[in-house]
Structure formats: structure tokens, C-alpha cells
Amino acid sequence: MNPFSAFVVFLLLWWLTLFLVLPQGIRGQAEDGNIVEGSEPGAPVESNIKAKFIKTTMIAAILWVIVCAIIISGLVNWEMFGNWFNRS
């Protein structure tokens, strides 16, 4: 696995993990009872985006190590994916 492929795998895992982490712990303004005039009642009171980015990076790094180990070990390779789709 070359460095570019490893980086792409990390980016994909990071984005997928981000979309799983973003909705965690969100309380809407309507739930909190303090709706700011002119905003959506479902808008979050506090997003904690920095903490979520850190959590996302840590989870993605762990998943990346696992995925890279599987690819480098030879359990899964790109040719296998090609064979799955080219079966007649």
C-alpha cells in the first residue's frame, strides 16, 4: 500500500466516522427551552465541534490501523474486489 492510498483510506474513514459522531449528544434549542429568535428550533444549543473532531480523528486512526493491517497482510487486496464484480 503506497502512502497516497493509505492517506485516502484514512480520509474516507475519517469522513464516515465524522457523520457517525456528529449527531451524538446534540440537544436542540426546543428541547432546551431557549429558542433564539429567527433560528430553527431544532438547531443545536452547543455543537462541541472541536471535541467531535478530536473524537473522530481518534476513532478513524484506530480503524485506519486495522484496515491497513488487513490490506498489508494480504487478507484483502484490490484484485479481490475486481474478481467479485467480474463474476459471470
C-alpha positions in Angstrom: 0.0 0.0 0.0 1.6 3.3 -1.1 1.3 6.4 1.1 -1.3 8.1 -1.1 -3.6 5.0 -0.8 -3.1 5.0 3.0 -4.0 8.7 3.1 -7.1 8.2 1.0 -8.2 5.3 3.2 -7.7 7.5 6.3 -9.8 10.3 4.8 -12.6 8.0 3.9 -12.7 6.5 7.3 -12.5 10.0 8.9 -15.5 11.3 7.0 -17.6 8.2 7.6 -16.7 8.4 11.3 -17.5 12.1 11.4 -21.0 11.5 10.2 -21.5 8.9 12.9 -20.1 11.2 15.7 -21.8 14.5 14.7 -25.3 13.7 16.0 -24.1 12.3 19.3 -25.0 14.4 22.4 -26.9 17.1 20.5 -29.7 18.9 22.2 -31.9 21.1 20.1 -33.0 24.6 21.2 -36.6 23.4 21.5 -35.5 20.7 23.9 -33.5 23.1 25.9 -36.4 25.6 26.0 -34.3 28.5 24.8 -35.1 29.2 21.2 -33.2 32.1 19.7 -35.5 34.3 17.6 -35.0 33.7 13.9 -33.3 30.3 14.2 -34.6 26.8 13.7 -36.0 25.3 16.9 -34.0 22.1 16.1 -30.7 23.9 15.9 -28.2 22.7 18.4 -27.6 24.6 21.6 -23.9 23.7 21.6 -22.2 21.8 18.9 -18.9 20.9 20.6 -17.3 20.6 17.1 -13.7 20.6 18.3 -14.3 17.7 20.7 -16.1 15.8 18.0 -13.2 16.4 15.5 -10.8 15.0 18.1 -13.0 12.0 18.8 -13.5 11.4 15.1 -9.7 11.5 14.5 -9.0 9.1 17.3 -11.7 6.6 16.1 -10.6 6.9 12.5 -7.0 6.4 13.4 -7.8 3.1 15.2 -10.0 1.9 12.3 -7.2 3.0 9.8 -4.6 0.9 11.6 -7.0 -2.1 11.5 -7.8 -1.6 7.8 -4.2 -1.1 6.8 -3.1 -4.2 8.7 -5.7 -6.2 6.9 -4.7 -4.8 3.5 -0.9 -5.2 4.1 -1.3 -8.7 5.5 -2.9 -9.7 2.2 -6.2 -10.9 3.6 -7.9 -8.4 1.3 -6.4 -6.8 -1.9 -7.7 -4.7 -4.7 -7.8 -7.7 -7.1 -10.3 -9.5 -4.9 -12.7 -6.6 -5.4 -12.3 -6.8 -9.1 -13.0 -10.5 -9.1 -16.2 -10.0 -7.1 -17.6 -7.6 -9.7 -16.4 -9.5 -12.8 -18.1 -12.8 -11.9 -20.4 -14.0 -14.7 
